[in-house]
Every structure is written in structure tokens, then in C-alpha cells.
């Protein structure tokens, strides 16, 4: 019986370094995964903010161009030809907004 316990202890002690290495490997993999996930989230958030900011800038530029063409008296069709990247809905909404601005300016005078 004592030999069996001694033998079991010997086997367990001889396996300790392998078990320790396996545990270290598992912990390292988990930490790497957690850090990677956190970095991915941060990078994704930064990229999305940049994309939104760029989208806002592009939208503002398009609106300014449409307002410019409206001030020149261009029709919706002419604006769409000049700015193929904008939709008819965008031009119609911009025209409504532009006309509202003009009417507010006229009321203030």
C-alpha cells in the first residue's frame, strides 16, 4: 500500500511541471484573447468615429455644393447631373431646407 502511495506521489510530482506549463499556456492564451478583444474594440470604435466624422464632412460638402447650385438657380435634374453621388431625395430635402432658410432671411428683413 505504501509503495502504491509513493508511486502515485512520484507520478503526480513528475507530472507537475507539465501541468504547470499547460496551465501557463492556457492562461497566456486567455490573456492574449482578452487583450486582442479589447484592442479590437478600441480600434473598431476609433475607426467608426473616423468613418462617421468623414461621412459628416462628405455630407456637409455635398450639402454646400447643392446649396451653391440652388443659389445659381439650377434645377434638381441639373444638380443630379453635376453631382452624380447624391440622390434625388437628398437634393429635394436640401432644396426644402434652402428655401426655408431664404424665407427666414426674408422675414428678418
Secondary structure, DSSP 4 states (H G I P E B T S, - for coil): -HHHHHHHHHHHHHHHHHHHHHHHHHHHHHHHHHHHHHHHHHHHHHHHHHHHHHHHHHHHHHHHHHHHHHHTT--HHHHHHH-TTS-HHHHHHHHHHHHHHHHHHHHH-
